[in-house]
Structures are given as C-alpha cells and as structure tokens.
Amino acid sequence: MKLFELKRDLADKQKEGRSIVDKAIAEKRGLTAEEQTKVDGLRAEVTDLQNKITAFEARDAFESLDPEERSGSAGRLGPELPDLDNAKHPYSLLRAMNLSLEKRDSQQYDGIEGEVHAELRRHRVNAPNGILIPWSLRNTRQARQVTEKRDLTTSTASGNIANVLGTELIQILRNKMVMNLLGARVLTGLSGGTFSLPKQTGKARAYHTPEAVAAAKSNMVIGQVTWTPRTLTGVTALTRKTLLQSSLDVEAMAREDLMAVLGIEFDRVGVNGAGQDNEPLGMLQDPNVPTVAIGANGGPIDWPTVVALETQVATANAEFGNLAYLTSNKGRGKMKVTPKIGSTFPVFLWERGQAYGEGEVNSYRAVSSEQVPSNLTKGSGTNLTALIYGNFQSATYGLWSGLDILVDPYTQGAAGTVNIYMYQDYDLQFRYEQSFAKCVDMQAA
C-alpha cells in the first residue's frame, strides 16, 4: 500500500467516526451500544493507520536526496507517483503536451504520462482541462543526461535518429525566487475542497490562590488555519515544431519555462499578494504582520530599526525556525553602505554572507530580490522599499494535486504557434503572522 492510500483511508475513517459522534451530539444523547462498538473499532483502525503513516514518513526522512532535487522544507510535490525515469520510456513533458493536443476530446492518455495523469486525477474533485503533470520532474543537466536516453536506429533513415543538441537557450532574466529559498513550507497532494489545520489561539492560565479558594477557570482555545483552493493560470507559447522535438535541451527549456511562470508568481504572492481578485494575502499587505515604522514620510534604514524588527518577533514568542531578512536589491545596496557602527573603519548593516549573492544582517541570513517592491510611497516619501525579518517556515503553501496543462492549437494556429495554458489550484496561509515583522518605508536610493 502507498502512503497516499494510507492517508486517504485515514481521512475516511476519521470522517466516519466524526459523523457518528456528531449525530449523537446533535440529538443530545450519548452513543448507543452499537455506535460505541463502531466508534471503538474505527478508533483502533485510525491508530493503526497513523502508525503505518509514521513508519512510511520515517523511512522517507532517511532516504538520501540529490542536493539539486531538494526544495527547502517543501519535500515531495504531489502524491506518490509511478517511477518517472524507469518506465518503458522516461517521462517527457513535450510528449504529455502532444498527448493533450492529440487526445483532447477522449483524454485517453497512454505511456508513463498517462499513468501519472490517472494518478493525479484521482486526487481532484473537478475534471481537468487537459493533461495533468507532476511538479516533481527532475530537471538538472546530469539527470537529463542519465535518465533521458534516446534509442538510435542506424538501419533506417536518419529521420528516425533523435535530434540531441548540445546548445543552450539564453534564458530570460527573471526575479529571484526567495520564499522557498528561505524555507517556506509546501503542503502537497491536497484533495477535495478546503483543508484546515488546528491552531491554538488561546492558552490556559496559572493562578496564586489562598487556601480553600477555588482557582478561576481558564480554557485552552483551539482555532483553525484554512487553505482554500484558488486557481492560478499561466500561459506560454511554443511553436508546433518545438513540440515535435526530442532534444534534451528543448525538453529542459519547456520544463523550466512552464515551472518558472507559475513558481515566480507563487513567490511574488507570498511577499506582496494583494489579498483580492482571488489572490492570497502576502506579508507586505497583511495587516496582521506587525510593522516597524521609520517616519511619517519614510527615511533611511538604521541599526535601531533593524533591532526593532527582531525585538517585535521576539516579544511575540515567535523567534524560532528559519529566521532571515528579505529586502529588494535596492534595499540591499542601501544597507551595504549604511554603517552599523564606526566611521573610519565602519561595520555595515549588510555584511558578507555564507553563500554567493547573499548576506548577513546581525548574523542572520539576508537575501534580496526584485520580488520585493522598491516603488512604495508613504506621506511625501516615494521610491521606498521594504525590509522583512522573520521565520519563513511560517509561510505555508497548499498545492492541490497536479498541474493542469491545456494545449490550444487554434488561437495562433496561422503562425504555427500553440498556446500552453497552465492551471494550478493552491493557497497560501501564514501559520503565525507574528512570525514576521516588516518595515515598509525604507529609502531605496
């Protein structure tokens, strides 16, 4: 039995048990003997399934992963799928798109691409628009060379020999993705409608009482953090001839472009999502994320402001996890020339970091990206930017199963171009908004 099957069975047993108990509560009575027997049996089955799930997850935790395949704390993306490399033919995104084009009416997809589609389809409530593809496609050059071998036929015409080129595409310059880099979590393989996790929102209290005096009652309060699926749509265009290629580099180009289109938008929303028009609320827009202000019209960043950000998170008892600083590239430049102490031989706010392109602020990891805006305004201040400090593990994305790919050969058919539409159901929530503190009025120039 696979892990996702165990989790599915666990959810079914829990739902069945709750329905029995809820019925008795609604009728303001206790459980009948028959209901009690049923609930006890379900409870034993739930315990057994939970033990099996724990064993599966413990095994996965000790499996070694190639460093280039790790994605921070995200782990595996999607449900447990067939082996994408050791099938009759390795999984090909271009072949999946061709299948979507050729069999769009019947959706009877074959090969490893068809098996993956069928498995992902089981986790969806709504029918997909086209073929479903996994997020977990490997895309390193070494992996492509090892796993994406092509059979060469020399006894027939040269047209049967795969066109494997060694050239590289000059990629478009994109914003650096930072949420996953800094440790944002991903809940994957979600199915059905909303998904909720319990969250303690109130705490019990301790009292000093004299003898023979009862202590006042206090209760622990349990709330929920709920992820609700929203659909993110992206579009890119490929020529008809590109879809027919078997070049490893063309395959890689298609994968990287499709994933980057959606991935960068996921990332932007985490930083600065507006919270309207079906868009989640990002850190900079969330009013529940505390703000440390510099001035009525903004102003230059200084050491007391940096300390105030850290103090804000610490006083909320949220200073744990993947603590880091995030700002724009202009903000990084400003902090690199702003002294923390000293004048003759100053120590600057932004110091050299452990990794190339990164830095350290007060010994914490610091990263910059154009995902952070540098055109903010406050009062008469313009061209301001933001500085965020906090535990980025608190940012949690939920992905509902499968990336839905629809190939449209008609819109630009006269030019020999096909449009590739991508649909992904997801949501973003912060488990604790107090895990972050932000300054949104820092001079960027």
Order of alpha helices (4+ residues) and beta strands (2+ residues): alpha-alpha-alpha-alpha-beta-alpha-beta-beta-beta-beta-alpha-alpha-alpha-beta-alpha-beta-beta-beta-beta-beta-beta-beta-beta-beta-beta-beta
